[in-house]
């Protein structure tokens, strides 16, 4: 009897050791993240509380509250993020719907339109828009030739250019999870609804659309969070007129070598991002967000 | 054609004709998604300073500019080296982590998983300035080692997500069978599990290559000196003026990406068979 019990405990201890060993396999990756992510960000956190005299102070955060320019930067950041996300939903949802209804072969072909830009360098796409939207660019030339407008319009180095570029870059992040959730829907639900007499519109809004909400939510969240910290596209297409938080952080370091101010802004941005994620994770699982809602 | 318009498009009996607006809209959106990137390709072969489309006279002068410039060549080498090494580092440690977390179910697996995908959520600018500061202290600034380490943590979330989902559709009892027949765990993993999740691993490797190759913000801060990346130099050039040489570099980058995607697709197709 006692030997059986001893064996049992022995097996359990062995099993636990084994699982710990397996867990240990993730240690190289975790150590890497500790050294290259947690340590640097932790240090920034510390620096944000150090004042100009080298003592602990809240001056970096106070400055953010006092100066009007900072309020403007935060409101611009939100404006760009909200508009980009909204436009992505308006443009991305119909396209995802279209793709989800195509026969597999055709859908795969059309999917290239989403995936090719997705994997093309961000910088290349931003550059392409810069070329297309400039005053002597293709869009102005063609629009004037077609008689849409008479004078070349300034579409780049301002808010318009930033939004066009951002929407183009963020669209796949919205389309992919939405498409995934649409493909997972059992078509019998929609069939049943129309059998029971629902009009196509009604079947869509009452049956189909609610079932796509998890994907839509995941995509929206991803786009919004990426927008909040975005740098390259607004920096190039905004031409200094659209200043977002991330750009202010960079200029604080590059121009003013002011680590305190930059860190404090970074900390606020990070906390904002995590707060949104935390609230969202009450409704969605974390890997659903990261894995694109599948 | 007219018949087709009257045919039902879905189970709800809505006809193709009634949904014509959706098709038109979708085609326009797909065009707008693809065109801007692709239009750079013919433009890069233009002889003019002003990037016309269609080009009036064709020439390879911007390619010549690129291939004969020591600065651009140095940057290209740095980028390729970094991307390749990032792939070699991020893939194995990411696969190990994904496998370890999948097989072990100790309490902190969830925490570890979340930590592994955090680099995706942290604003890049923050990573960039933080890493910049730390690298100055430990003398890793402007080195390939430093770049590879930073790009590795950016690629890790993708590797972990892709490989984890690969493992989810794999039946672990196959590995257990091998082990009960006497194979040590590592051997069972290498000979039984790894071949079955190879598509996920290859996809993960390609994604980590591209992540590093395309990365701008972190490279802007921690690459430079003898090791500037292509993206860093491109970004700096973009801020100054519209240099047509960038069109030729962009074209080459589009080719690299497309090539990678075709590779990934080929592996994915085999999986479906």
Interface residues (C-beta under 8 A of the other chain):
Chain A: X16 X18 X19 X20 X21 X22 X23 X24 X25 X26 X28 X29 X30 X32 X33 X35 X36 X37 X39 X40 X41 X43 X44 X91 X94 X95 X97 X98 X99 X101 X110 X112 X113 X114 X115 X116 X117 X119 X120 X121 X122 X123 X124 X125 X126 X127 X128 X129 X130 X131 X132 X134 X136 X138 X168 X171 X187 X190 X191 X193 X194 X198 X199 X200 X203 X204 X225 X228 X229 X231 X232 X235 X236 X246 X249 X250 X253 X259 X262 X263 X266 X269 X270 X273 X274 X277 X286 X287 X290 X291 X294
Chain B: X9 X10 X11 X12 X13 X14 X18 X22 X23 X25 X26 X29 X30 X31 X32 X33 X34 X36 X37 X39 X40 X43 X50 X51 X53 X93 X94 X96 X97 X99 X100 X101 X103 X104 X105 X106 X108 X109 X112 X113 X114 X115 X116 X117 X118 X119 X120 X121 X122 X123 X124 X125 X126 X127 X129 X130 X131 X132 X133 X134 X149 X150 X152 X153 X156 X157 X160 X161 X164 X165 X210 X213 X214 X216 X217 X231 X234 X235 X238 X239 X242 X246 X247 X250 X253 X254 X257 X258 X260 X261
